[in-house]
Amino acid sequence: MPMTGGGAVGADCSLGPVACASGRCLVRTGGSVCTVPCAVDAECPENWACRVTDGRGTTLGERVCSPVETF
């Protein structure tokens, strides 16, 4: 299993997924942020939503928490 950093949801992961505690980095407009898998919006922080990814920085079609302002 790869080693991961301690970055919490929303932490910068411009160095890639290894910077995130979850091992997942969401590449988005405005920079890359650590994220976590989810099934529903309630599992995400305030002002974040559970969205299906496009595969940039995560697995294509995976549901992860994403900042609402990017949609």
N, C-alpha and C positions, 0 to 999 in steps of 0.2 A: 504494500500500500504506500503511495507517495506521501511524503511529509507535507503538511500544510501549515500556513501561518496562523496567526490568531485574529485575523481581521474579521470583525463582526459585520452583520448586514449593514450596508451603506459605506463601509470603509473603502478607501482607494485600493484598487487592484490593477493599477497600470502595469505592474510587473507580471501580471497573469494570475491564474487561479491559485497558485501556491501561496499567495498572500492572504487567502481567505480561510477561515476556520472550516467552512463547509467544502472548500475545494472548488467552489463555483464562482466565476467572475462574469458579470453581465456587462458586455460592451455596448455602450449607448452614447448618444449625442451628449457631449459635455463631460465625458470621461467614463472610466470603467469603475464599477462598484461591486463589492462582494454581495452575494445573494444566497438564498437558501431555497430548496425545493418546497413546494406548497401544493395544496389541493384546492383551497378556498382563500378568499381575501382575508378572512379573520386570522389566518396563520401568519400574516405579514404585518410589519410595523405600520404605524399610522402614516397616512399619505402614500402607501405602497399598495399594490394590487397583485393578485396572483394571475400571471399571464403566461401564455404559451410562447416559447422563445423561437427566434428565427435561426438559432444555431450559432450566433456570433458570441463566442466565449462560453457557451453551454452546449448541451446536447440538443440537436434540432428537435423541436416538439416537446421539450421538457417544460413542465410548469414550474416557474420560479417567481419569487417576489420581485417586483419591479417598481421603481418610483413612478407615481401617477403622472407627473408632469411630462414624461417622455411619450405619452400617448395622446 
